[in-house]
Amino acid sequence: MVDGRFTLINGILLDTQTGMTWTLVTAENLDGSASHYGTWFPQFMLSALTPSTGPSIGNTLVTITGVGLVNATWVRFGQTTVAPTDIISDMMLTVATPPGVPGTVPVFVVRVGTHGTPFGEVYVGDFTYT
């Protein structure tokens, strides 16, 4: 804890008052030198996936809730990645399921950093294809 407000977790600074995280990014410039800058990201936490079942033909509209979803770029159902249908707010998005085989697959939400590199992938729950 720094100043009773910030906590350093695995190299990421968490502002415990706002829920934002500060991430230091290093980029290589064209001349080979390095630039260092930081970016504030909302804390990325997921809480629910509804509904959690649907037909194997896909196209079930699923709502995912949590925090930090405004930066969500993809949703992964098992090994299949799809773009969110609608990012309603920082706390809710919808996504249409891709086709799948009957059975249960893990669902992850992926967000990308400012330069297109993956920033994080968080497990939200399981989806069962019927």
Secondary structure by P-SEA (a helix, b strand, c coil): cccccbbbcccccccccccbbbbbbbbbccccbbbbbbbbbcccccccccccccccccccbbbbbbcccccccccccccccccccccccccbbbbbbcccccbbbbbbbbbbccccccccccccbbbbcc
